[in-house]
Structures are given as C-alpha cells and as structure tokens.
Amino acid sequence: MASRTAKVPRLSSVVVRERLAVIYGSPIWRPHGDGMAELLLTILSQNTSDTNSGRAFMRLHERFSWEGLLAADPVLIEDLIRVGGLAKIKAPRIKEIAREVWERYGSFDLSFLKNLPLEDARAWLERLPGVGPKTAACVLMFAFGRPALPVDTHVHRVALRLGFIAPGTDAIHAQKLLEAALDRKEIYPFHILLIRHGRRLCRAQRPICSRCPLLDGCPYGQGVFGSATPAAP
C-alpha cells in the first residue's frame, strides 16, 4: 500500500474546501458572542451526541443563570444534565468552572477573550478545570470568531487520511499544525466541512471512498482504490 500512495499529490486546503462545499454547502461563520454558554455547552458535549448535549444545556440554562450556578446544588445540576451522559463527572466540573471564572474575573462575560492575543486567550481558558485545547478552541471560534481550530475525531481522521497531518500525530499537535497551515478565514469552513465529511462519507468504519470528491488526492483512498477516479459531486 505504501508504494501505491507515496506519489499521490496532496490536495490544497482550498481545493478540499471547494469540493466539499459542493456537497455540504458553504458554512457561514457567525460568532454568537456568548463565551460562557459555549464553554458549558462544549463541556456537556464531551463524549455524547449534539442532540443530547443540547438538551442538557437547555435544561441547565432554563433553571440557572450563570451566577446561580455558584450556589446550585451539584445533585440538582447532575439531574438536569443527566440526559447528556457522564452527569456525575460533568456536574462538579460545571460548578468548578463557574467558581473559577467568577473568582478569577468577577464576571461571566467572557467577551474580553475576543481582544486578547490568541495564545493568551487560549491559555486563560485552558487554566480552567477540565478545559483542554479542543474546548478552548470551540469557545474562541464559535463564540468570538477567533482563528482557533477544534480538532475532534472527525477532523483528525479526515486530515490524517488526506495527508494534512502525519500518522501518529495526536489531536493537540494536529490542531497546531492545521492552524499554522490554514489561512485564518479558512479555519471555520475547514472545521465544519471536515466534520460533515467525516460523518457522511469519510467514516471511521467502512468509509465510502468511491463517492468521495477528494479521492484523486487522498492517500488513504488511493491505497484502497488505487487509480479509481472520484465520483462527480
């Protein structure tokens, strides 16, 4: 397989984005500005579906203001977010994050992160309990339109198969490499389109390479199909 994939020319990020947009549409970047909401929603989304994490977030938000979380009974928080899974872990984490944000900043308005140097904003978030590079990037990108690229399992898998990152590169290093390689205006659509592609065609199990518009420039796909040509979008 190595000899068959070695000469496959890697597609540029622009070509990847253009071809995937034909299938999945062109994502429009509309930062919503609520950093605390994005932070807690991302915590709730860990290891669960978007539908269940969204339901857990709405139940929590309908019951408590962010200030209300400071005095909230952890058992009640756990009950409210149970639909999202891992409630026994996430409930105390939410309490810890609320307390830490309040003690450190005295407010739940995180809009100041929009104007900090990117690495300073990232570091501020990553010092919070349970917040890693992916969660911090979600807050910065979705809430404030910062050029931070969350690398979830879909982004990681598709980027690896396309050759944007080398085998063995973990998600943390993949995030740094992809952010450095992409134009800042590409980061949001690249993220969204790779997620959509990873869910629909470039799946972890039984990927549908024969229908992929990126097949001609995908080392993984060429390793499976050799000289096969991509299907028309």
DAPEFEN-V450822 format. One record per backbone hydrogen bond with DSSP energy under -0.5 kcal/mol. CO is the residue of the C=O (numbers start at 1). NH is the residue of the N-H. E is the energy in kcal/mol with one decimal. If there is no record, write none. Layout:
# DAPEFEN-V450822
CO;NH;E  CO;NH;E
This chain:
# DAPEFEN-V450822
1;5;-1.5  2;6;-1.4  5;8;-1.4  7;9;-0.5  12;16;-2.5  13;17;-2.5  14;18;-2.6  15;19;-2.7  16;20;-2.4  17;21;-2.1  18;22;-1.0  19;23;-0.8  20;23;-0.6  20;24;-3.0  21;25;-1.9  25;27;-0.7  27;29;-0.5  28;30;-0.8  33;35;-1.0  34;38;-2.0  35;39;-2.4  36;40;-2.4  37;41;-2.5  38;42;-2.3  39;43;-1.9  40;44;-2.3  41;45;-1.4  42;46;-0.6  43;46;-1.0  45;48;-1.5  49;53;-2.5  50;54;-2.3  51;55;-1.9  52;56;-2.3  53;57;-2.4  54;58;-2.3  55;59;-2.1  56;60;-2.1  57;61;-3.0  58;62;-2.2  59;63;-1.1  60;64;-2.3  65;69;-0.9  66;69;-0.8  67;70;-1.4  68;71;-0.6  68;72;-0.6  73;76;-0.6  73;77;-2.1  74;78;-2.6  75;79;-2.0  76;80;-2.4  77;81;-2.1  79;82;-0.8  81;84;-2.0  82;85;-1.9  86;89;-0.9  86;90;-2.6  87;91;-2.5  88;92;-0.5  89;93;-1.2  90;94;-2.5  91;95;-2.0  92;96;-2.5  93;97;-2.6  94;98;-2.5  95;99;-2.5  96;100;-2.6  97;101;-2.9  98;102;-2.2  99;103;-2.8  100;104;-2.3  101;105;-2.6  101;106;-0.7  101;107;-0.5  102;106;-1.8  108;110;-1.0  110;113;-2.1  111;114;-1.7  112;115;-1.2  112;116;-0.8  117;120;-0.6  117;121;-2.5  118;122;-2.5  119;123;-2.3  120;124;-2.3  121;125;-1.8  122;126;-2.4  123;127;-1.0  125;128;-2.0  128;131;-1.8  130;132;-0.7  132;136;-2.5  133;137;-2.3  134;138;-2.2  135;139;-2.1  136;140;-2.4  137;141;-2.8  138;142;-2.4  138;143;-0.6  139;143;-1.5  139;144;-0.9  140;144;-0.6  140;146;-2.9  141;145;-1.4  142;32;-1.7  143;33;-2.3  146;148;-2.3  148;150;-0.7  150;152;-0.8  152;156;-2.6  153;157;-2.0  154;158;-2.7  155;159;-2.4  156;160;-2.0  157;161;-2.5  158;162;-2.2  159;163;-0.7  159;164;-2.3  159;165;-1.0  160;163;-0.8  161;220;-1.6  166;169;-1.9  170;174;-2.6  171;175;-2.2  172;176;-1.5  173;177;-2.5  174;178;-2.8  175;179;-2.4  176;180;-1.9  177;181;-1.5  178;182;-1.7  183;186;-2.0  183;187;-0.9  184;187;-0.5  185;189;-0.5  186;190;-2.8  187;191;-2.3  188;192;-2.5  189;193;-2.8  190;194;-2.2  191;195;-1.8  192;196;-2.4  193;197;-2.6  194;198;-2.5  195;199;-1.8  196;200;-2.0  197;201;-2.0  197;202;-2.7  201;203;-1.8  201;208;-2.6  207;209;-1.4  208;211;-1.5  209;212;-1.6  212;215;-1.3  214;217;-1.6  215;218;-1.4  217;11;-0.9  217;219;-0.6  218;222;-2.8  219;223;-1.7  220;224;-1.1  221;225;-3.1  222;226;-2.5  225;228;-1.2
